[in-house]
């Protein structure tokens, strides 16, 4: 199983939600709070649900 850089993934998801928030979706602010508290596994599930390719976040061994 590949190792995912969850810190980088978390930052990316926060970026995505921040962009949505400033583009007229203020509810995205609530998502940011949730993302900050998610475990690594939860982050991966959320990213996949949003259509984000997790291969971008694989840590090279």
C-alpha positions as a Markdown table, in Angstrom:
| # | Residue | x | y | z |
|---|---|---|---|---|
| 1 | Unk | 0.0 | 0.0 | 0.0 |
| 2 | Unk | 1.3 | 3.4 | -0.9 |
| 3 | Unk | 2.2 | 6.0 | 1.8 |
| 4 | Unk | 0.3 | 9.3 | 1.4 |
| 5 | Unk | 1.6 | 12.6 | 2.5 |
| 6 | Unk | -1.4 | 13.5 | 4.6 |
| 7 | Unk | 0.0 | 17.0 | 5.6 |
| 8 | Unk | 0.3 | 17.9 | 2.0 |
| 9 | Unk | -3.1 | 16.4 | 1.2 |
| 10 | Unk | -4.7 | 18.3 | 4.1 |
| 11 | Unk | -3.2 | 21.6 | 2.9 |
| 12 | Unk | -4.5 | 20.9 | -0.7 |
| 13 | Unk | -8.0 | 20.1 | 0.6 |
| 14 | Unk | -8.1 | 23.3 | 2.7 |
| 15 | Unk | -6.9 | 25.2 | -0.4 |
| 16 | Unk | -9.7 | 23.7 | -2.5 |
| 17 | Unk | -12.3 | 24.6 | 0.2 |
| 18 | Unk | -10.9 | 28.1 | 0.6 |
| 19 | Unk | -11.1 | 28.7 | -3.1 |
| 20 | Unk | -14.8 | 27.5 | -3.1 |
| 21 | Unk | -15.5 | 29.8 | -0.1 |
| 22 | Unk | -14.2 | 32.8 | -1.9 |
| 23 | Unk | -16.0 | 31.9 | -5.1 |
| 24 | Unk | -19.4 | 32.2 | -3.5 |
| 25 | Unk | -19.8 | 29.0 | -1.4 |
| 26 | Unk | -19.5 | 30.2 | 2.2 |
| 27 | Unk | -20.5 | 26.8 | 3.6 |
| 28 | Unk | -17.0 | 25.6 | 2.5 |
| 29 | Unk | -15.7 | 27.3 | 5.7 |
| 30 | Unk | -17.4 | 24.5 | 7.7 |
| 31 | Unk | -15.6 | 21.9 | 5.5 |
| 32 | Unk | -12.2 | 23.5 | 6.4 |
| 33 | Unk | -12.9 | 22.9 | 10.1 |
| 34 | Unk | -13.8 | 19.3 | 9.4 |
| 35 | Unk | -10.7 | 18.8 | 7.2 |
| 36 | Unk | -8.4 | 20.1 | 10.0 |
| 37 | Unk | -9.7 | 17.4 | 12.3 |
| 38 | Unk | -9.8 | 14.4 | 9.9 |
| 39 | Unk | -7.5 | 11.4 | 10.3 |
| 40 | Unk | -5.3 | 10.4 | 7.4 |
| 41 | Unk | -7.8 | 7.8 | 6.3 |
| 42 | Unk | -10.7 | 10.2 | 6.4 |
| 43 | Unk | -8.7 | 12.7 | 4.4 |
| 44 | Unk | -8.1 | 10.1 | 1.7 |
| 45 | Unk | -11.8 | 9.2 | 1.5 |
| 46 | Unk | -12.7 | 12.9 | 1.3 |
| 47 | Unk | -10.2 | 13.5 | -1.4 |
| 48 | Unk | -11.4 | 10.6 | -3.5 |
| 49 | Unk | -15.0 | 11.7 | -3.1 |
| 50 | Unk | -13.9 | 15.1 | -4.5 |
| 51 | Unk | -12.3 | 13.4 | -7.4 |
| 52 | Unk | -8.7 | 14.2 | -6.3 |
| 53 | Unk | -6.0 | 11.8 | -7.6 |
| 54 | Unk | -4.2 | 10.6 | -4.5 |
| 55 | Unk | -1.2 | 9.5 | -6.6 |
| 56 | Unk | -0.1 | 13.2 | -6.5 |
| 57 | Unk | 0.4 | 12.7 | -2.7 |
| 58 | Unk | 2.3 | 9.5 | -2.6 |
| 59 | Unk | 5.5 | 9.7 | -0.6 |
| 60 | Unk | 8.6 | 8.4 | -2.5 |
| 61 | Unk | 10.4 | 5.8 | -0.5 |
